[in-house]
Amino acid sequence: MRHPIICAAFVGLVALSACSNNNDDEVEEALKSVNAIDGANLSDIMLTVGDPKEAVAYFQRSSLENPDRIDLRRGLAKSLVRAGRHTEATKVWADVVAMPDSTLDDKVDMADAQIRAGQWKEAEASLNSIPPTHETFDRYKLEAMVADSKKDWKKADTFYDIASGLTTKPSGVLNNWGFSKLTRGDTKEAERLFAEALTYDPGNFTTKNNLVLARAAQRKYEMPVIQMTQTERAQLLYTAALSAIKQGDVTIGKGLLQDAIDTHPQHFDEAARALAALDAKG
């Protein structure tokens, strides 16, 4: 079903063509308007709910037909990222940035694609080319990630803090910040950040698992009081068990593995094999 604005434009077109047979130029302009609206609508669909491969094909074809349309080049770059073709996306973003109507957000998006492609130096250069007055959540989130990659912890903390204050949904950046703290060995602060992230997105299993890792690193093996399904509880017990065993707390680890097996609603093969291997060692 077409968007109402497209239908309205079409009705206007019909009325216009019915008035006179001598208004060919006006009819042509009306057709262009309808096509533009329809194309914009289709582009939005392709960028959000469309199949990534189909989106790439659509924007590649449309960009070739309309080489001066920066919106179509942006669409191609974004669809390539969605399709996991990050290196290709960086090249298209470079084309977008070189176009007359490009924006600073285009440079931010290019840096994002470069990070996804593992091009950290290029991403840093892209971010450095953006004036400090361009203060957006995406910009500072990426600045934090680049600082992390360089182990510049002071800058990373500053950028994570700024980014978390620029969005109403900071769960992702808080999780990243927590993982950064975890890799540095600051497990207590990592635990706090993971717990805070879950207040914004209580269903995120990755953050739940990270929280258990941060607690286990402090030898706190009991499950945190968070929202979890029975299957998730079993998986989190398994994570805690492996952490305990790695730290030399083998007896505790074996108990956690047994709890994971007993908790899982189905057969928990990984936990069962790990427990059997420990038992075999005596």
MOSULPE-V685603 format. One record per backbone hydrogen bond with DSSP energy under -0.5 kcal/mol. NH is the residue of the N-H (numbers start at 1). CO is the residue of the C=O. Records with the same first field share a line. If there is no record, write none. Layout:
# MOSULPE-V685603
NH=CO, CO
This chain:
# MOSULPE-V685603
6=3
7=3
8=4
9=5
10=6
11=7
12=8
13=9
14=10
15=11
16=12
17=13
18=14
19=15, 16
20=16
23=20
27=23
28=24
29=25
30=26
31=27
32=28
33=29
34=30
35=31
36=32
37=33
38=34
39=35
40=36
41=37
42=38
43=39
44=40
45=41
46=42
47=43
48=44, 45
49=45
50=45
55=51
56=52
57=53
58=54
59=55
60=56
61=57
62=58
63=59
64=60
65=61
66=62
67=64
69=66
70=68
73=69
74=70
75=71
76=72
77=73
78=74
79=75
80=76
81=77
82=78
83=79
84=81
85=80
86=84
89=85
90=86
91=87
92=88
93=89
94=90
95=91
96=92
97=93
98=94
99=95, 96
102=99
106=103
107=103
108=104
109=105
110=106
111=107
112=108
113=109
114=110
115=111
116=112
117=113
118=115
119=114
120=118
123=119
124=120
125=121
126=122
127=123
128=124
129=125
130=127
134=131
135=133
136=134
140=136
141=137
142=138
143=139
144=140
145=141
146=142
147=143
148=144
149=145
150=146
151=148
152=147
153=151
156=152
157=153
158=154
159=155
160=156
161=157
162=158
163=159
164=160
165=161, 162
166=163
167=164
172=169
174=170
175=171
176=172
177=173
178=174
179=175
180=176
181=177
182=178
183=179
184=180
185=181, 182
186=181
187=185
190=186
191=187
192=188
193=189
194=190
195=191
196=192
197=193
198=194
199=195, 196
200=196, 197
201=197
204=201
205=203
208=204
209=205
210=206
211=207
212=208
213=209
214=210
215=211
216=212
217=213
218=215
219=216
220=215
221=219
226=224
233=229
234=230
235=231
236=232
237=233
238=234
239=235
240=236
241=237
242=238
243=239
244=240
245=241
246=242
247=243
248=245
249=244
250=248
253=249
254=250
255=251
256=252
257=253
258=254
259=255
260=256
261=257
262=258
263=259
264=260
269=267
272=268
273=269
274=270
275=271
276=272
277=273
278=274
279=275
280=276
281=277
282=278, 279
